[in-house]
Amino acid sequence: MADAKSRARTFRFGVFELAESTGELRREGKAQPRVRDQALRILIVLLERPQDLVTREELRERLWASDTFVDFDHGLNTAINQLRSALGDVAANPRFIQTLPRRGYRFIAPVAVTGGTRDEVVAAGEANETPRSFVLSDPRDLPAASSALVRLLFGLIQVMYLSFYVISLAGFSRVNEIVTEIGSAGRLVLMVLIITAAAGIPLRLYLLTAAGFNYQGLKTKFLKLFPLILPLDLIWALAPFLLVQQIGVGFAIAATAALLYVPFAQRSLLMMQK
């Protein structure tokens, strides 16, 4: 009985509706050309776990028998291309199926499920009702970008911060003269600069090497570290004021305003990575 209920599920996403029991795909209520069996099974696996990474190895284990001698990579790529064609999706800027190179796929659109067991319906509803932040970018709203471009831009940001730290510490005597001009608070400012620079240098070296060597866990690690990185970056957004005598107050304010955006840009970049 439970198995029959599972097969009776209907998945709704965007303008599409998929009846699991018949494999019929409808767009705005109109029947679409039938999706081939293997591609259909892959689509159902992705729809069961919206927003989650489904690895290539997991798809192999679930959908390809271990004693079947086939070109798995070619078969999987062909099936994914068939799904994208059926859904009008584009790999470079996906609305439904996002590719994570050498790792697997993620269904990025909201999914509503009816039928099946009560637990399945509740779980799908909870997944689709994930609250969105009004301040931070949501991965569902961001376009996809190539891994190479994301890593390049992310790496350049780390080089910029490293430059701030190294230049400030190398010109310590000059920085000391500037901050002491603000009075008794100068010692506190100087201490904050030294501590944050000392903490920031190994952090930036880690992020820079992780981006350079395409560490697959970089996004997860960065998001976990973001609550610590954000105040560090906001403090160093004031770095242009260390050069206020050379660049002027107006330019220092403009540069600081731009730097206040950079920590959020780093986060968005990593979430855009395909």
C-alpha positions, 0 to 999 in steps of 0.5 A: 500500500505504501509503495502504491502511494509513493508511485502516485506522487505528483511533482510540481515545479515552475510551469511543469507537473510530473505524474510519477505513476505515468511518467507524464510531463505537462507544461501549463496543463499541456502534455509534453513529449514523453521523457525517456525512462532513464532520464525520467528516473533521474528527474524523479531522484532530483525532484525528491531532494530539491536543493540537495546535491545528488552525486554522480556516484549515487545516481550510478548506484540507484539507476545503473545495475552493477552488472550492467556494462555501459558507458555510465558517463555518456549515459548520464550526460545524455539523460541530463541533456534530454531533461534540459531539452524537455524543460527548456533549461540551459546549463550555463544559466539553469532554472531547474538542474544545476551541474556541479562539475565532477560532483553531480547535480542539484534541482534548484527550483522549488518543488511541491509534492502531492500524493505519496505518504504524509511524511513525503508531503510534509518534507517537501513542503518544509523544503519549499518554505525555507525562509529567504534572507532580506539581506544576504543573497539566496542561492536560488536567486543567483545566476550560475557562473563558471568555476574558473571565473568564480575562483579567479575573482574570489582569489583576487579578492583574497590577494587584495586583503592580503595586500592591505594586511602586509602593507599596513604591517610593513609601514607600521611606524607610519600607521602608528603616526596616523592612528595616534593623531586621533587621540586616546583611542589610537592605541585601541585602533592600533591593537585592533589593526594588529590583531585582525591583520595577524588573524587575516593573513593565514585566513586569506592564504587558506582561502587563496590556496583553496580557490587556486587548487579548486578545493571542492569544500570551499563554499561550505567552509566559507559559509561556516566562517562567514560570521567571523569573516564579515566583521573582519572585512568590515573593519578593514573596509576602513583601510583607505583612511590609512592613506587619507593624506595621499588620496583625500577624504572623499576618495577614502569614503568612496573606497570604504563604501565599495569595500563594505560590499566586498564580503557579501560579494565573496559569499555570492560568488561562491554560491554562483559556482557551477 
